[in-house]
Amino acid sequence: MVHMFPVRVYYEDTDMGGVVYYANYLRYIERARSDWVRSLGIDQNAMREEDGVVFVVRRVAAEYLKPAKFDDALEVRTAIKAVTGVRLILNQEVLRGADLLFQAEVVIVCIGESGAPARLPANIRRQVH
């Protein structure tokens, strides 16, 4: 399953060269992941309150391939690469039409209130398999 999320590049997203500032790609993929989780019916507030855990990014390996520019219509694609008892590994891509601009492998884990790693709730593991 691939989740698709549209993004429009605003002036505020660009740097002095008129291209998307590198850190904004991380913002785009974060928004897409939040939308993906919501589309699965996972309520992150309830997860925190009922299960005592929250998602955090453990690692991002990113590759910047081509620049996006002001007013470009982009699409962020999110797909599951692997699921274990404690982590989700996602592939995320930012495209402009057929052009791949950015790709990242993102490792997501759960942590408890103390900040220690915690197992993914069973209902979430079932939903993403």
N, C-alpha and C positions, 0 to 999 in steps of 0.2 A: 504494500500500500504506500503510495506517495501522496503526501499532503502538499497542496499548492497554495501559496499565499502571495497576493499581489502587493507590490510596493511602488510608489511613485517617488522619484528623486526630486526633492525640493531644494531650493537655493541654499537653505541652511545646511544641507547635507554635503555641500561641496567645499573644496579647499581653494586656495588662491589660484590654482591651475584650472579651476572649473570642473574638476572631476570629483567623484565621491571620495570623501576623506576615508582613509583605510578603516578606522575604528567604527564607522557607521555600518559597514557590512556586518559587524558583530551585533549591532543593534537590530538590523534587519532580520538576521537569523534568530535572534532572541524573540522578536515579535512573532515570527513564524512558528517557533517551538511552542510559545504560549498559546497561540491559536490552535495548533495541532493537539495539544493536551486538552484544551477546552472541547475540541471537536470529538474527542474520545469519551466525553462525558465525565472527565476527571475534574473535580472541584478542588483546586489547590488549597483554598481556605479550609475546606472540610478535612482535607488530608492532614493539614497542620493541626487542626483542632481535635480531630478524632483519632488519628494515627500518631500524632506527635512528630511527624517528619515533614521535611520540605526538600524539594529538588534543588541541587546546586550544580554548577558546572565544575567538573574536576579537571578537564583538559580540553583544549581546542588546538587542533592542527589545521592551520589555514593556508590556502594558496590563492594569491591574487593573480588572475590571468589576464584580464582586460579591464579597462576603466569604464565605469558608468558615468554619465554626465547629467547635468541639470535637465529635468523634465522627462528623463527616460522612464518608461514603464517596465518594471522588472517583475520577475516571479521568483519566489524562494520555494525550492522543493526540499521537502524533508522526508527522509526514508529511514527506517530502522535497519541498522546493520547487524546488531546483536543485542540480546537481552540476557543478563545473568541475574542471580539473586540479589545483587547489590548495585548493578549499573545498567544504564541504557547507552548504547553506542549508536549515534545517529550520523548519517551522511546528509549534509545540507549543501545545496547549490543555489547560486544566484544567477539567473539568466536574463538576457535581454533578447527576446525572441528565441532563436536557436543558438545564440552565442552564449557560451559558458563564461561568466565573468569572474566567479569566485567559487571556491569549494572548501568545505571544512568537514573534518571528522570531529564530532563533539561527544565527549563522555560526560554523562549526567549520572549523579549518584544522589542518594537520599542521606540526609543527616538528621539526627534527633535534636532535641532542645539543647543538649550539652555540646553540640557540634560534632559529636562522634558519628562515624558512618553507621548506617542502619540498613536493614534489608528493605528492598522495595516492597510495598504492601502487595499481598497476594492478588487482590483484585486488579491491580495495575499490571502485574506480570501477566495475568490471564488476558487482559485487554490488548496488550501490545504484542503478544505472540502470534 
